[in-house]
Amino acid sequence: MNKVRILGIETSCDETSISIVEKTSDGSVNILSNIVRSQLDIHRDFGGVVPELAARAHSEIIDKICHLAMKKAKIKFDDLNAIAATAGPGLLGGLIVGTVFAKTMASALKLPFIAINHLEGHALSVQLENQIAYPYLLLLVSGGHTEFTIVKKFNSYKRIGTTLDDALGEAFDKTARLLKLGYPGGPQIEKCATNGNPDKYQFPMPLIHEKNCNFSFSGLKSSVAQLVLNKKITEKFKCDVSASFQRTIAEILIKKTQKAVDIFNDMKKKQNTVNIVVAGGVAANKYLRGSLKSLEKKSNIQFFFPSLQLCTDNGAMIAYAGIERYEKSLFNKLNFKPRPRWPLDKKAVFMKGKR
């Protein structure tokens, strides 16, 4: 039985991850290893990711992570077919560490080098666990990106909505910082919200009445900041704000998802069930998962969420995207330069700051 085995490297932000993913001739996909090392302890005191420290941490550990991944996969370097690495978007220092390591391996082993768009990794990550037919709708919610993209087929993407300012993960982190909840903000707010009243505070929902599926979160964050300025920050206050903030986010996502489905159906003339993949770090939030799943009862929608370890940045999704590219001989030259900004939809206009 022929097997394709790709080693995937992810270093776009504050996780160093290397994975080996295998695809057999019958189409089944197996994650042979997926080693992830977070840098939370390095960045926690700063309340966010420090790019220089992130790059240094990647370079200090990447070789060790590679050997751990190979050992867990129980294969030899000769068993690999190609080396794939995130080449953008992301923090330039981290991207350089990962791509240089990948290019060096590819050159030494005489294997193809494959540059992966990090967003494509998220878009395809669900295929590691489910076989979903194209086309489907992607809701990407991460620290750096919040967008709706139609995944027409592999390597063919149409973005139909994006954030005009903060990404959703960024909004969670900034709100958590205002409430002195610690870093990373998303899990802290989710935990705190379980003890809060979601109806205690009414926050604005920017762009909610517009007939598109674009997002804006800066006004919501500013509203929380104004509230925090005038209140004593007690434990109850933190929990009530967290719960109200999280409920507001859920309502925004529900309304914007309904608009995205309408756009998807108009473009695809599709009457049967619309499959929606929700990916990225914020997709790990169980409250938001449950809120979105409630839409399934009202509409012809089915949601797919990667398992929790595949929501956050990981090498497995990069390796899988590498498999798709390997099978179509979409290789890159060793002089490929990392791209800190790299839209998945090549025709998409950069929207941040546009109104």
C-alpha positions as CSV (number, residue, x, y, z in Angstrom):
1,M,0.0,0.0,0.0
2,N,1.5,3.4,-1.0
3,K,1.7,6.0,1.7
4,V,2.4,9.7,1.6
5,R,4.1,11.0,4.8
6,I,4.6,14.7,5.3
7,L,6.4,16.4,8.1
8,G,4.6,19.7,8.9
9,I,6.2,22.6,10.9
10,E,4.2,25.4,12.5
11,T,5.9,28.5,14.0
12,S,3.7,31.4,13.0
13,C,3.1,32.8,16.5
14,D,3.6,31.3,20.0
15,E,3.4,27.6,19.4
16,T,6.3,25.5,18.2
17,S,4.7,22.4,16.6
18,I,5.9,19.6,14.4
19,S,3.8,16.7,13.1
20,I,4.0,13.8,10.8
21,V,0.8,13.0,8.9
22,E,0.3,9.9,6.7
23,K,-2.2,9.3,3.9
24,T,-2.7,5.8,2.6
25,S,-3.8,4.8,-0.9
26,D,-7.4,4.2,0.3
27,G,-7.6,7.9,1.3
28,S,-7.4,7.4,5.1
29,V,-5.5,10.0,7.0
30,N,-3.5,9.2,10.2
31,I,-1.7,11.6,12.5
32,L,1.4,9.7,13.4
33,S,2.6,12.4,15.8
34,N,1.7,16.0,16.6
35,I,4.1,17.6,19.2
36,V,3.0,21.1,20.3
37,R,5.0,23.3,22.7
38,S,3.3,26.5,23.9
39,Q,5.2,29.7,24.9
40,L,2.6,30.8,27.4
41,D,5.1,31.0,30.3
42,I,7.4,33.2,28.2
43,H,4.7,35.8,27.2
44,R,2.4,35.7,30.2
45,D,4.1,38.5,32.1
46,F,3.8,40.8,29.1
47,G,0.0,40.1,28.6
48,G,0.6,39.2,24.9
49,V,3.1,37.7,22.5
50,V,6.5,39.5,22.2
51,P,7.7,38.7,18.6
52,E,11.4,38.8,19.4
53,L,11.0,36.4,22.4
54,A,8.7,34.1,20.3
55,A,11.3,33.8,17.5
56,R,14.1,33.0,20.0
57,A,12.0,30.4,21.7
58,H,11.1,28.7,18.4
59,S,14.8,28.5,17.4
60,E,15.8,27.1,20.8
61,I,13.4,24.2,20.7
62,I,12.6,23.3,17.1
63,D,15.3,20.7,16.6
64,K,14.3,18.9,19.8
65,I,10.6,19.0,18.8
66,C,11.5,17.5,15.4
67,H,13.3,14.5,16.9
68,L,10.4,14.0,19.4
69,A,7.9,14.0,16.5
70,M,10.0,11.5,14.5
71,K,10.4,9.3,17.5
72,K,6.7,9.2,18.3
73,A,5.8,8.6,14.7
74,K,8.2,5.6,14.7
75,I,9.6,6.3,11.2
76,K,12.9,7.3,9.7
77,F,13.7,10.4,7.8
78,D,14.0,8.2,4.7
79,D,10.2,7.5,5.1
80,L,9.2,11.1,4.5
81,N,8.0,12.4,1.1
82,A,8.3,16.1,1.7
83,I,8.8,18.9,4.3
84,A,6.0,21.5,4.7
85,A,6.1,24.6,6.9
86,T,4.0,27.6,7.6
87,A,5.4,30.4,5.5
88,G,2.7,33.0,6.4
89,P,0.8,34.9,7.6
90,G,2.2,35.4,11.0
91,L,5.1,36.9,13.0
92,L,8.1,37.3,10.6
93,G,10.7,36.1,13.1
94,G,8.8,32.8,13.8
95,L,8.1,32.2,10.1
96,I,11.8,32.6,9.3
97,V,12.8,30.0,12.0
98,G,10.3,27.5,10.7
99,T,10.9,27.9,7.0
100,V,14.7,28.0,7.3
101,F,14.5,24.7,9.4
102,A,12.2,23.2,6.8
103,K,14.3,24.2,3.8
104,T,17.5,22.9,5.5
105,M,15.8,19.5,6.1
106,A,14.4,19.4,2.6
107,S,17.8,20.2,1.1
108,A,19.7,17.7,3.2
109,L,17.2,14.9,2.6
110,K,16.7,15.8,-1.1
111,L,12.9,16.2,-0.5
112,P,10.4,18.8,-1.9
113,F,9.9,21.9,0.3
114,I,6.2,23.0,0.5
115,A,5.3,26.5,1.8
116,I,1.9,26.5,3.5
117,N,-0.5,29.3,4.1
118,H,-1.4,29.1,7.8
119,L,-5.0,30.0,7.0
120,E,-5.2,27.0,4.5
121,G,-4.0,24.8,7.3
122,H,-7.0,25.9,9.4
123,A,-9.4,25.7,6.5
124,L,-8.4,22.0,5.9
125,S,-7.8,21.0,9.5
126,V,-11.3,19.5,9.8
127,Q,-10.4,17.0,7.0
128,L,-8.0,15.3,9.5
129,E,-11.0,13.9,11.3
130,N,-14.0,14.2,8.9
131,Q,-14.4,13.8,5.2
132,I,-16.4,16.9,4.2
133,A,-17.4,17.4,0.6
134,Y,-16.5,20.7,-1.2
135,P,-17.8,23.4,-1.2
136,Y,-18.1,24.3,2.5
137,L,-18.1,27.5,4.5
138,L,-15.2,28.3,6.8
139,L,-15.6,30.6,9.8
140,L,-12.1,31.2,11.0
141,V,-11.8,32.7,14.5
142,S,-8.3,33.1,15.8
143,G,-5.9,35.5,17.5
144,G,-5.0,37.1,14.2
145,H,-7.9,36.5,11.8
146,T,-11.7,36.5,11.8
147,E,-13.3,35.8,8.5
148,F,-15.8,33.9,6.4
149,T,-14.4,32.1,3.4
150,I,-16.0,29.8,0.9
151,V,-13.8,26.7,0.4
152,K,-14.8,25.9,-3.1
153,K,-12.3,23.1,-3.4
154,F,-8.7,22.6,-2.5
155,N,-6.6,25.7,-3.4
156,S,-9.7,27.7,-4.4
157,Y,-11.0,30.1,-1.8
158,K,-13.4,33.1,-1.8
159,R,-13.5,35.4,1.2
160,I,-16.9,36.9,1.8
161,G,-16.4,38.6,5.2
162,T,-13.6,39.7,7.4
163,T,-12.9,41.9,10.4
164,L,-12.4,45.6,9.8
165,D,-10.3,46.0,13.0
166,D,-9.5,43.5,15.8
167,A,-9.6,39.7,15.3
168,L,-11.9,37.9,17.7
169,G,-9.0,36.3,19.7
170,E,-7.4,39.7,20.0
171,A,-10.7,41.1,21.4
172,F,-10.8,38.3,24.0
173,D,-7.2,39.0,25.0
174,K,-7.7,42.7,25.3
175,T,-10.9,42.3,27.3
176,A,-9.2,39.8,29.7
177,R,-6.4,42.3,30.1
178,L,-8.9,45.1,31.1
179,L,-10.4,42.7,33.7
180,K,-6.9,41.6,34.9
181,L,-7.8,38.0,34.1
182,G,-4.4,37.0,32.8
183,Y,-3.1,35.6,29.5
184,P,-4.3,34.0,27.2
185,G,-7.6,35.8,27.5
186,G,-10.0,33.5,25.7
187,P,-9.8,30.5,28.2
188,Q,-9.8,32.9,31.2
189,I,-12.9,34.7,30.0
190,E,-14.7,31.4,29.3
191,K,-13.8,30.1,32.7
192,C,-14.8,33.3,34.5
193,A,-18.1,33.6,32.5
194,T,-19.4,30.3,34.0
195,N,-20.0,32.1,37.3
196,G,-21.4,35.3,35.7
197,N,-24.7,36.7,34.6
198,P,-24.8,37.0,30.8
199,D,-27.6,39.6,30.9
200,K,-26.0,41.9,33.4
201,Y,-24.4,44.3,30.8
202,Q,-25.5,45.3,27.3
203,F,-22.6,45.8,25.0
204,P,-22.7,47.1,21.4
205,M,-22.7,44.8,18.4
206,P,-21.0,46.8,15.6
207,L,-22.1,46.2,12.0
208,I,-24.8,43.9,13.1
209,H,-27.5,45.5,11.0
210,E,-25.4,45.7,7.8
211,K,-26.2,43.3,5.0
212,N,-22.8,41.7,4.9
213,C,-20.8,39.3,7.1
214,N,-18.0,41.7,8.0
215,F,-17.0,42.1,11.7
216,S,-15.9,44.9,14.0
217,F,-14.8,44.3,17.6
218,S,-13.0,47.5,18.5
219,G,-16.2,49.3,19.6
220,L,-17.2,46.3,21.8
221,K,-13.7,46.4,23.4
222,S,-14.0,50.1,24.0
223,S,-17.3,49.7,25.7
224,V,-15.8,47.2,28.1
225,A,-13.0,49.6,28.7
226,Q,-15.4,52.4,29.6
227,L,-17.3,50.2,31.9
228,V,-14.1,49.0,33.7
229,L,-13.0,52.7,34.2
230,N,-16.1,53.5,36.3
231,K,-16.4,50.3,38.4
232,K,-14.6,48.6,41.2
233,I,-13.2,45.4,39.8
234,T,-14.5,42.7,42.1
235,E,-14.6,39.0,41.3
236,K,-18.4,39.2,40.7
237,F,-17.9,42.1,38.3
238,K,-15.2,40.2,36.3
239,C,-17.6,37.2,36.0
240,D,-20.6,39.3,34.9
241,V,-18.6,41.3,32.4
242,S,-17.0,38.0,31.0
243,A,-20.4,36.4,30.7
244,S,-22.0,39.5,29.1
245,F,-19.1,39.9,26.7
246,Q,-19.2,36.2,25.7
247,R,-23.0,36.3,25.1
248,T,-22.5,39.4,22.9
249,I,-19.9,37.7,20.8
250,A,-22.2,34.7,20.4
251,E,-25.0,36.9,19.2
252,I,-22.7,38.6,16.7
253,L,-21.4,35.2,15.4
254,I,-24.9,33.8,15.0
255,K,-26.2,36.8,13.1
256,K,-23.2,37.1,10.9
257,T,-23.2,33.3,10.2
258,Q,-26.8,33.6,9.0
259,K,-25.8,36.3,6.6
260,A,-22.8,34.3,5.4
261,V,-25.1,31.3,4.7
262,D,-27.4,33.5,2.6
263,I,-24.4,34.7,0.6
264,F,-23.1,31.2,0.3
265,N,-26.4,29.9,-1.0
266,D,-26.8,32.8,-3.5
267,M,-23.3,32.1,-4.9
268,K,-23.6,28.3,-4.9
269,K,-27.4,28.0,-5.8
270,K,-27.3,25.4,-3.0
271,Q,-30.5,24.2,-1.4
272,N,-29.4,21.3,0.7
273,T,-27.5,21.4,4.0
274,V,-24.7,24.0,4.2
275,N,-21.6,22.6,6.0
276,I,-19.8,25.1,8.1
277,V,-16.3,24.5,9.5
278,V,-15.4,26.6,12.5
279,A,-11.6,26.7,13.0
280,G,-8.9,28.6,14.9
281,G,-8.1,29.0,18.6
282,V,-11.5,30.7,19.5
283,A,-13.3,27.6,18.1
284,A,-12.2,25.8,21.3
285,N,-14.6,28.0,23.3
286,K,-17.4,25.6,24.3
287,Y,-20.0,28.3,24.9
288,L,-19.5,29.7,21.4
289,R,-19.6,26.2,20.0
290,G,-23.0,25.5,21.7
291,S,-24.4,28.9,20.6
292,L,-23.5,28.2,17.0
293,K,-24.8,24.6,17.1
294,S,-28.2,26.0,18.1
295,L,-28.5,27.3,14.5
296,E,-28.7,23.8,13.3
297,K,-32.2,23.4,14.6
298,K,-33.5,26.5,12.7
299,S,-31.6,26.2,9.4
300,N,-30.2,23.7,7.0
301,I,-26.8,24.0,8.6
302,Q,-24.3,21.5,10.0
303,F,-21.3,22.7,12.0
304,F,-18.0,20.9,12.1
305,F,-15.4,21.8,14.8
306,P,-11.9,20.3,14.8
307,S,-11.1,18.6,18.1
308,L,-9.6,20.9,20.7
309,Q,-6.0,20.1,20.0
310,L,-6.5,20.9,16.3
311,C,-8.2,24.3,16.9
312,T,-5.1,26.0,18.2
313,D,-2.0,26.3,15.9
314,N,-0.5,22.8,15.3
315,G,1.8,21.0,12.9
316,A,-0.8,18.4,11.9
317,M,-2.9,20.9,9.9
318,I,0.2,22.1,8.1
319,A,1.3,18.5,7.3
320,Y,-2.2,17.8,6.0
321,A,-2.2,20.9,3.7
322,G,1.3,19.7,2.7
323,I,-0.2,16.3,1.6
324,E,-2.8,18.0,-0.5
325,R,-0.1,20.1,-2.2
326,Y,2.3,17.1,-2.6
327,E,-0.4,15.1,-4.4
328,K,-0.7,17.9,-6.9
329,S,3.1,18.5,-7.1
330,L,2.6,22.1,-5.8
331,F,6.2,22.5,-4.5
332,N,8.1,25.6,-3.7
333,K,11.7,26.7,-4.4
334,L,14.1,27.0,-1.5
335,N,14.3,30.8,-2.1
336,F,10.6,31.2,-1.1
337,K,10.3,34.2,1.3
338,P,8.0,34.1,4.3
339,R,4.9,36.4,4.0
340,P,3.8,38.0,7.2
341,R,0.6,39.0,5.4
342,W,-0.8,36.4,3.0
343,P,-4.5,36.2,2.3
344,L,-6.0,32.8,1.6
345,D,-8.2,34.4,-1.1
346,K,-5.6,35.9,-3.5
347,K,-8.1,38.6,-4.7
348,A,-9.2,39.6,-1.2
349,V,-8.8,43.3,-0.4
350,F,-7.0,44.2,2.9
351,M,-10.0,45.6,4.9
352,K,-8.6,46.6,8.3
353,G,-9.5,50.3,8.9
354,K,-12.0,50.4,6.1
355,R,-15.6,51.5,6.8
